[in-house]
Amino acid sequence: MNKRDYYEVLGINRNADEDAIKKAYRKLAMKHHPDRNSGNVESEELFKEAKEAYEVLTDASKRAAYDQYGHAGVDASAAGAGGAQGFSDAFGDIFGDIFGGRGARSNIHRGSDLRYNLEISLEQAARGTETKIRIPTMDTCDVCHGDGAKPGTSPKTCPTCNGHGQVRMQQGFFSIQQTCPKCHGNGKVVANPCGTCHGAGRVKRHKTLSVKIPVGVDDGDRIRLSGEGETGVNGGPPGDLYVVIHLSAHSVFQRDGNDLHCEIPISFSAAALGGEIEVPTLDGHAKIKVPAETQTGKIFRLREKGIKGVRSHTYGDLLCHVVVETPVKLTARQRELLHELEEISQTDGSRHSPRAKSWMDKAREFFSE
């Protein structure tokens, strides 16, 4: 089968410089690498084709031969035994980008993920809302457009590593490759740094984002804003922003999953005589019937008056916990009536206060042993 033109394979012009060749190859390599396309024969062939084109076009002598004679000028060496250095470069390119290795071609890094703690009310969580947040972030410098060089200048190829980002040291039979101490793996050095970012290529800024809070979000839930993290290094993709939800304390309700709990204080007489009382809900008010002789701790459940969770199709319940309130700041008449009630109750304590009678009996048995 006839081979495609190497420039066509990489999608570049014939006068493209080395940086353009590397950029085009890196894009194709990341897209078609076998580790990302397991079992895809077509992607594997495209990866091999791109690697072969890269190895030839980044070697000055091979590229000159290819430009003059076409494939016939490089068939003996392209991707063959004589292409060891080219293979090393290609290997560094793809594995640096995908697996985060070090070196000039692996110095493209994804931006850091960011976390933002957002406090919202219970009502906002129950109904969903949209809010704006302002976050600090590292963004591409507008003056140097991210290359770190002063306007009118550009980064130069590192003279120590010749742009490879790594240097090789020979010790006897062993060859050790390490990050270039001059450019720290970038492959380029900035002689005249940008005055705004001081050569970093990024500056600290604040940006305002709109965040949609889904219905039913709970404390500790995270909302991911893709690509809203820090800007990547050397053209790398940006990180993500994770908005972590925190529910502020509510004056009436406590949330437990999709259920809500609240305390309902009722008077001594209302607990004894029974009646109908009004209780609050997130949607307004509801009424419950309190039977006579209701005790503290009695729970009344209002179905589907809770919260519809993010991953739920139904609403939770509202559980009302009765608390019988002891009257305070009594008037003389109230005291008189309570004394009278107490005297009447004492005449038949087992009938009017069964729990107290049972407790006293158990206490007597304990002390008589």
Residue pairs with C-beta under 8 A, 6 or more apart in sequence:
3 49
3 71
4 49
6 52
6 53
6 56
6 57
6 66
7 13
7 14
7 16
7 53
7 57
9 49
9 50
9 53
10 16
10 21
10 24
10 25
10 28
10 50
10 53
10 54
10 57
11 24
11 28
12 20
12 21
12 24
13 20
14 67
16 24
18 58
18 163
21 54
21 57
21 58
22 54
22 58
22 93
22 105
25 50
25 51
25 53
25 54
25 90
25 93
26 93
26 94
26 97
26 105
26 108
28 46
28 47
28 50
29 47
29 50
29 51
29 54
29 90
29 93
29 94
29 97
30 36
30 94
30 97
30 98
31 43
32 43
32 44
32 46
32 47
32 50
33 43
33 47
33 94
33 98
34 43
34 44
34 47
35 98
36 43
36 98
37 43
37 44
37 47
48 79
51 79
51 87
51 90
51 94
52 78
52 79
54 86
54 89
54 90
54 93
55 62
55 78
55 79
55 83
55 86
55 87
55 89
55 90
56 62
56 63
56 66
56 74
56 78
56 86
57 63
57 66
58 86
58 89
59 83
59 85
59 86
62 74
62 77
62 78
62 86
65 73
65 74
66 73
66 74
71 78
76 82
77 83
79 86
79 87
89 105
89 164
92 101
92 103
92 104
92 105
92 106
93 105
93 106
95 101
95 106
96 102
96 103
96 105
96 106
96 107
96 108
97 105
97 106
97 108
100 106
100 109
102 165
102 166
102 179
102 185
103 164
103 165
103 166
103 179
103 185
104 161
104 163
104 164
104 165
104 166
104 180
104 183
104 185
104 186
104 187
105 165
105 187
106 165
106 185
107 165
107 185
107 186
107 187
107 233
107 234
108 232
108 233
108 234
108 235
108 236
109 232
109 233
109 234
109 236
110 232
110 236
110 237
110 238
110 239
111 138
111 229
111 230
111 231
111 232
111 233
111 236
111 237
111 238
111 239
112 138
112 229
112 230
112 239
113 229
113 230
113 239
113 240
113 241
113 242
114 135
114 137
114 228
114 229
114 230
114 239
114 240
114 241
114 242
115 241
115 242
115 244
116 133
116 135
116 241
116 242
116 243
116 244
117 244
117 246
118 131
118 133
118 211
118 243
118 244
118 245
118 246
119 246
119 247
119 248
120 129
120 131
120 213
120 217
120 245
120 246
120 247
120 248
121 247
121 248
121 250
122 247
122 248
122 250
122 253
122 255
122 282
123 282
124 131
124 213
125 213
125 216
125 217
125 218
125 245
125 247
125 255
125 307
126 215
126 216
126 282
126 307
126 308
127 215
128 212
128 213
128 214
128 215
128 216
128 217
129 213
130 210
130 211
130 212
130 213
131 210
131 211
131 213
132 208
132 209
132 210
132 211
133 208
133 209
133 211
133 243
134 206
134 207
134 208
134 209
135 206
135 207
135 209
135 241
136 204
136 205
136 206
137 204
137 205
137 206
137 207
137 229
137 230
137 231
138 202
138 203
138 204
138 205
138 230
138 231
139 202
139 203
139 204
139 205
139 207
139 230
139 231
140 146
140 201
140 202
140 231
141 148
141 194
141 196
141 197
141 200
141 201
141 202
141 203
142 196
142 203
143 151
143 194
143 195
143 196
143 197
144 150
144 151
144 194
144 196
144 197
144 201
146 201
146 202
146 231
146 234
146 235
147 154
147 155
147 190
147 201
148 155
148 190
148 193
148 194
148 197
148 199
148 200
148 201
149 155
149 190
149 191
149 192
149 193
149 194
149 199
150 192
150 193
150 194
150 195
151 194
153 191
153 192
155 186
155 188
155 189
155 190
156 188
156 189
156 190
156 191
157 163
157 187
157 188
158 165
158 180
158 182
158 183
158 186
158 187
158 188
158 189
159 182
159 189
160 167
160 180
160 181
160 182
160 183
161 167
161 180
161 182
161 183
161 187
163 187
163 188
164 180
164 187
165 179
165 180
165 183
165 185
165 186
165 187
166 177
166 178
166 179
166 180
166 185
167 177
167 178
167 179
167 180
167 181
168 175
168 176
168 177
169 175
169 176
169 177
169 178
170 176
179 185
180 187
182 189
183 189
186 234
190 199
193 199
194 201
196 203
197 203
201 233
201 234
202 230
202 231
202 233
209 225
209 228
209 241
211 223
211 225
211 243
212 223
213 223
213 245
214 223
214 310
215 308
215 310
216 258
216 307
216 308
216 309
216 310
216 311
216 312
217 223
217 245
217 310
218 245
218 247
218 255
218 257
218 309
218 310
219 245
219 246
219 247
219 255
220 244
220 245
220 246
221 244
221 245
221 310
222 242
222 243
222 244
222 245
223 242
223 243
223 245
224 240
224 241
224 242
224 243
225 240
225 241
225 242
225 243
226 240
227 237
227 238
227 239
227 240
228 238
228 240
228 241
229 238
229 239
229 240
229 241
230 238
230 239
231 238
232 238
232 239
247 255
252 262
252 280
253 260
253 261
253 262
253 282
253 318
254 260
254 261
254 262
255 261
255 307
257 309
257 316
258 306
258 307
258 308
258 309
258 312
258 314
258 315
258 316
259 306
259 307
259 316
259 317
259 318
259 319
260 282
260 305
260 306
260 307
260 316
260 317
260 318
260 319
261 318
261 319
261 321
262 279
262 280
262 318
262 319
262 320
262 321
263 320
263 321
263 323
264 277
264 279
264 300
264 320
264 321
264 322
264 323
265 323
265 324
265 325
266 277
266 290
266 294
266 322
266 323
266 324
266 325
267 324
267 325
267 327
268 324
268 325
268 326
268 327
270 277
270 290
271 290
271 293
271 294
271 295
271 296
271 322
271 324
272 292
272 293
273 292
274 289
274 290
274 291
274 292
274 293
274 294
275 289
275 290
276 287
276 288
276 289
276 290
277 287
277 288
277 290
278 285
278 286
278 287
279 285
279 286
279 287
279 288
279 300
279 302
279 318
279 320
281 302
281 305
281 318
282 305
282 307
283 305
286 302
286 305
286 318
288 300
288 302
288 320
290 300
290 322
294 322
294 324
295 322
295 324
295 355
296 322
296 323
296 324
297 321
297 322
298 321
298 322
299 319
299 320
299 321
299 322
300 319
300 320
300 322
301 317
301 318
301 319
301 320
302 317
302 318
302 319
302 320
303 317
304 314
304 315
304 316
304 317
305 315
305 317
305 318
306 315
306 316
306 317
306 318
307 315
307 316
308 314
308 315
308 316
309 316
327 334
330 338
345 352
345 353
349 356
349 357
350 357
